[in-house]
């Protein structure tokens, strides 16, 4: 089941070969280590570019975004494995 979140979060990320790569994030007082980045893309919102990542952590899938103008990371969506199927 997909759930819209749209909350600002803290993310630990690195730049690897010129690319932004999220490593872990904190949400609701809990830290999540990213196991896998499944998809990544960029999209424009006005003059800002969002760097979007679909990641797996703790058995669930999360959509994270980074806004290059505000420098804010957001948790956009979550897909809970326990609610699927």
C-alpha positions, 0 to 999 in steps of 0.5 A: 500500500502506498502512503503519501508522506511529504515530510522534511527529513534528515539524510546522510548522503555522499557524492560519488563520481559526481552523483548525489547518493543517499546513504541513510535517513531519519524519520519519526525519530528512527534511523533507516539505512538504505539497502538499495537504490532502485530508481533515480531521476530528476524532475523540474518544479518551477526553477528547482530541480528535484533529485528523486530516489526510490530506495529500500530500507527495513523491508519497505520502499521509500521515495526521497527527494532533494531540492537543489534550491532549498537544499531540503530532503523530503520523504515523499511516499512510502510503500509498506511491505506488510500492507502489500498483498 
